[in-house]
Amino acid sequence: MSKIIIIIVFLLSANLFSQGFDWQISPRFPIEMPNQFYGAGIDYMYADQFGNFNLIENQISCCQFTNGNGKKYALYLFYENWINGLSSFNISLSYNYLSSLFDLQSTLPIRDGDFTTKYKFSSQMQFIGLGAFYKRRVPNTLLNFSGGINFLINIYNKQNHTEYAISNNVPFKERNLSNGSINSANTLLLEPFLQFGTDLDLGIGMYASPNIRISYSLNSYIQYESWHSFMIGLNLRIYKNFDL
């Protein structure tokens, strides 16, 4: 009879921590695996940026930017609900900061030779985001993958336009284009993403989830013209259940 009781307790406890974490204090006192977690996270991502938008100076289009790069940082708050032992659904609230840099060399033939300068456009944007994603764990492992979307609202946009001398016949070394501009920023940005990572046990009721994250800006950052980002980087989330 005692052997049967031990077998039953083992089977029950194996089912209770089917999410992958053995959080029971002892086989005699199994705990019920929690379904709801709250967490915080951080992103660090490199952005490969591409577009087709014009720099306008004094209402005149002077050059067209196509290739750039940038970095994105984000801070998150999460609510996670486990649907079953292998699947969960997350909702997030985030703050996002994106810095961007584009440059373009311009050559104008003149009587004394080519007049060559380089235009640089730098941007800093900040967003408040609301996101959701579905997470799926690979059976019998702590590896997982997830996919979702962020809805980003632009709350801050700063631009800087400069021109630098390349050839010796340019009468300045650097000038700030105080009248330079591009089209207005879009208020709402849609950013689908994929994540691949693992879960790490941090003790009863708490775990970490480091991931590789890939995302793309589905619509343009600016109105009427094209400016998008493909981003790849690292994401770290830490979750806690407060009932254990």
C-alpha positions in Angstrom: 0.0 0.0 0.0 2.8 2.4 0.9 4.4 1.8 -2.5 1.2 2.7 -4.3 0.9 5.9 -2.3 4.5 6.8 -3.3 3.8 6.2 -7.0 0.6 8.3 -6.9 2.4 11.2 -5.2 5.2 11.0 -7.8 2.8 11.0 -10.7 0.8 13.9 -9.3 3.9 16.0 -8.6 5.3 15.3 -12.1 2.1 16.7 -13.5 2.1 19.7 -11.2 5.4 20.9 -12.4 4.9 20.0 -16.0 6.0 23.6 -16.9 9.5 22.3 -16.3 10.3 23.5 -12.7 10.4 21.1 -9.8 9.4 23.6 -7.1 8.1 21.1 -4.6 9.7 21.3 -1.2 9.7 17.5 -0.8 7.8 14.6 -2.4 5.6 14.5 0.7 4.6 18.2 0.2 4.0 18.9 -3.5 3.0 22.4 -4.4 0.4 23.3 -7.0 2.1 24.8 -10.1 1.1 28.4 -10.4 -0.4 29.7 -13.7 0.0 33.5 -13.3 3.3 35.4 -13.2 4.4 39.0 -13.2 7.7 40.1 -14.6 10.1 42.8 -15.9 12.4 42.7 -18.9 14.9 44.6 -21.0 15.8 44.6 -24.7 19.0 45.6 -26.4 18.8 45.4 -30.2 20.8 46.4 -33.3 18.7 48.0 -36.1 19.4 47.6 -39.8 17.5 50.5 -41.3 16.4 51.1 -44.8 14.1 53.6 -46.5 13.4 55.9 -49.3 12.8 59.4 -47.8 14.0 62.9 -48.7 15.8 65.6 -46.7 14.1 68.9 -47.3 16.0 72.2 -46.8 14.1 75.5 -47.2 11.2 73.6 -48.8 13.6 72.1 -51.4 14.3 68.3 -51.6 18.1 68.1 -51.6 18.9 64.3 -51.2 17.4 60.9 -50.5 18.3 58.6 -47.6 18.2 54.9 -48.2 20.4 53.0 -45.7 21.1 53.5 -42.0 21.6 51.8 -38.7 20.6 52.3 -35.1 20.1 50.8 -31.7 17.0 50.1 -29.7 16.5 49.8 -25.9 13.3 48.8 -24.2 12.0 48.2 -20.7 9.0 46.0 -20.0 6.4 45.0 -17.5 4.8 41.6 -18.1 1.7 39.6 -17.1 2.0 35.9 -18.0 -0.8 33.3 -17.9 0.1 29.7 -18.5 -2.6 28.0 -20.6 -1.1 24.6 -19.9 2.2 23.0 -19.1 3.7 24.0 -22.4 2.0 27.2 -23.5 1.6 30.7 -22.1 0.2 34.0 -23.1 1.9 37.3 -22.2 0.7 40.9 -22.1 3.4 43.7 -21.9 3.7 47.4 -21.2 6.9 48.9 -22.4 9.1 52.0 -22.9 11.1 52.0 -26.1 14.0 54.2 -27.2 15.4 54.1 -30.8 18.4 56.0 -32.1 19.0 56.1 -35.8 21.7 57.4 -38.2 21.6 57.8 -42.0 24.3 59.4 -44.2 24.6 60.1 -47.9 27.4 61.5 -50.0 26.6 64.1 -52.5 28.7 65.2 -55.5 28.0 68.3 -57.6 30.2 68.9 -60.7 31.4 72.5 -60.9 34.0 74.4 -62.9 36.8 73.9 -60.4 36.1 70.1 -59.9 33.6 68.1 -57.9 31.9 69.7 -54.9 31.5 66.8 -52.5 29.8 66.8 -49.2 28.2 64.2 -46.9 24.7 64.7 -45.4 24.0 63.1 -42.0 20.6 62.6 -40.4 20.3 61.4 -36.8 17.1 60.7 -35.0 16.0 59.8 -31.4 12.5 58.5 -31.0 10.7 57.3 -27.9 7.6 55.1 -27.7 5.1 53.7 -25.2 4.2 50.2 -26.2 1.4 47.7 -25.5 2.2 44.1 -26.7 1.1 40.5 -26.6 2.7 37.2 -27.5 2.2 33.5 -27.4 4.9 31.3 -25.9 5.4 27.6 -26.6 7.9 25.4 -24.8 9.6 22.5 -26.6 8.4 19.3 -24.9 10.8 17.7 -22.4 13.1 20.8 -22.5 13.2 24.3 -21.1 13.7 25.7 -24.6 10.9 27.9 -26.0 9.9 30.1 -28.9 7.3 32.8 -29.0 5.8 35.3 -31.4 3.7 38.4 -31.0 3.3 42.1 -31.8 3.9 45.4 -30.2 1.7 48.5 -30.7 4.0 51.5 -30.3 2.9 55.1 -29.8 5.4 57.8 -30.6 5.7 60.2 -27.7 9.0 61.9 -28.6 10.9 62.7 -31.8 14.1 64.6 -32.2 16.1 65.1 -35.4 19.5 66.6 -36.3 20.6 67.3 -39.9 24.2 68.2 -40.7 26.4 68.5 -43.8 30.2 67.8 -43.8 32.9 68.8 -46.3 34.5 66.0 -48.2 36.3 67.8 -51.1 38.8 70.7 -50.4 36.7 73.2 -52.4 33.9 73.2 -49.9 33.8 76.6 -48.0 32.9 75.0 -44.6 33.9 72.0 -42.5 30.5 71.3 -41.0 27.2 73.1 -41.0 24.0 72.4 -39.1 21.0 72.4 -41.4 18.6 74.4 -39.1 16.0 74.4 -41.8 16.4 70.7 -42.6 13.5 68.3 -42.1 11.9 65.1 -43.2 8.2 64.1 -43.2 6.3 64.0 -39.9 6.5 60.8 -37.8 3.7 58.3 -37.7 2.0 58.2 -34.3 1.4 54.4 -34.3 3.9 51.8 -35.2 3.3 48.1 -35.5 6.2 45.8 -34.6 5.8 42.0 -35.0 8.5 39.9 -33.4 9.8 36.4 -32.8 11.9 35.1 -29.8 13.9 32.0 -29.2 15.3 31.2 -25.8 15.2 29.1 -22.7 13.8 29.3 -19.1 16.1 29.2 -16.0 14.9 28.3 -12.5 15.7 31.0 -10.0 14.0 29.4 -7.0 10.4 28.6 -6.0 8.0 30.8 -7.9 10.6 32.6 -9.9 12.4 32.1 -13.2 14.3 34.0 -15.9 13.8 33.8 -19.6 16.8 35.0 -21.8 16.0 35.2 -25.5 17.2 36.1 -29.0 14.7 38.5 -30.4 14.0 39.5 -34.0 11.6 42.2 -34.9 10.5 44.4 -37.9 8.7 47.7 -38.2 5.7 46.8 -40.2 4.7 50.3 -41.2 6.9 53.3 -41.8 8.2 55.5 -39.1 7.3 58.6 -41.1 4.3 59.6 -43.1 4.0 59.4 -47.0 7.5 57.9 -47.4 9.3 54.7 -46.5 11.5 54.1 -43.4 11.6 50.7 -41.7 13.9 48.7 -39.4 14.9 45.1 -39.1 16.2 44.4 -35.6 18.0 41.6 -33.9 19.2 41.5 -30.3 18.9 40.1 -26.8 15.9 40.1 -24.5 15.9 39.1 -20.8 12.7 38.6 -18.7 12.4 37.7 -15.0 9.1 36.4 -13.7 7.7 36.0 -10.2 4.6 34.3 -8.8 3.5 36.0 -5.6 1.4 33.2 -4.2 4.2 30.8 -3.4 
